Amino acid sequence: MQIKTIGQVHNAWETASPSDIDRMKAEVSYIRIDKEFADGLFKIEKYSHLNVLFYFHKSSGYELQLTTRSGEFRGVFASCAPRRPSLIGLTTVKLIEREGNVLKVTGLDALNGTPVLDIKPFIALP
């Protein structure tokens, strides 16, 4: 399996606890796409929301069952917890604007420096 990083998250969040997530999502983040992949952003402005896949680079280990930030005990695959077997995160963000190879978004719950694995347009089910 080969997974390339296509860019990196830039924001003010070096660390975060579960209680910080809502504040983190409310703030602006920037996703800087590597120059070699910038052409892949062509017409991305057509979409108001994007799915961002990223690597939980500051996480290690995992628990198959855990207590979520809402206090509910459940399986890791029924949660958004960063401590996962594959360390892959997925968040739907609102695209505010694109400037060259940089996307300005809100709704991202990834830390500063987080490697971005992929971006896909969010398309609601009919």
Secondary structure, 3 states (H helix, E strand, C coil): CCCCCCEEEECCCCCCCHHHHHHHHHCEEEEEECHHHHHHHCCHHHCCEEEEEEECCCCCCCCCEEECCCCCEEEHHHCCCCCCCCCEEEEEEEEEEEECCEEEEECCCCCCCCEEEEEEECCCCC
